[in-house]
């Protein structure tokens, strides 16, 4: 199945379940901001040979700037979380200055449950760990905090 077809299928599944998405202007990626959750979910699509991989990324913290010792502490903490995690992997994304919780799903022959169960699970896990990591690392902002600041500014 082509990447564009998988993107359309994901958008359709989310729309059928009342989940609004915002497309990124420069690629196929989608952003979902969840009411009542402090995290947001980015959905990206990549080719893996003839197949398409859908990566669900719960944005746990944004504005994470870590140097030297704090960076080592953060990486050790994320490694510990990953060793305990039964679902997803915590990632320090230096380029976006974020901590994410990622989960990959194969896009071929995707059904609604294969997308929605991990989607909801990631959002819940990210919501559980964002405050804790923000306090432990003494930096970053929850996605909901940044949304609130943007709404106040407009």
Secondary structure, 3 states (H helix, E strand, C coil): CCHHHHHHHHHHHHHHCCCCCEECCCCCCEEEECCCCCCEEEEEEEEECCEEEEEEEEEEEECCCCCHHHHHHHHHHHHHHHHHCCCCEEEEECCCCEEEEEEEEECCCCCHHHHHHHHHHHHHHHHHHHHHHHHHHCCCECHHHHHHHHHHHC
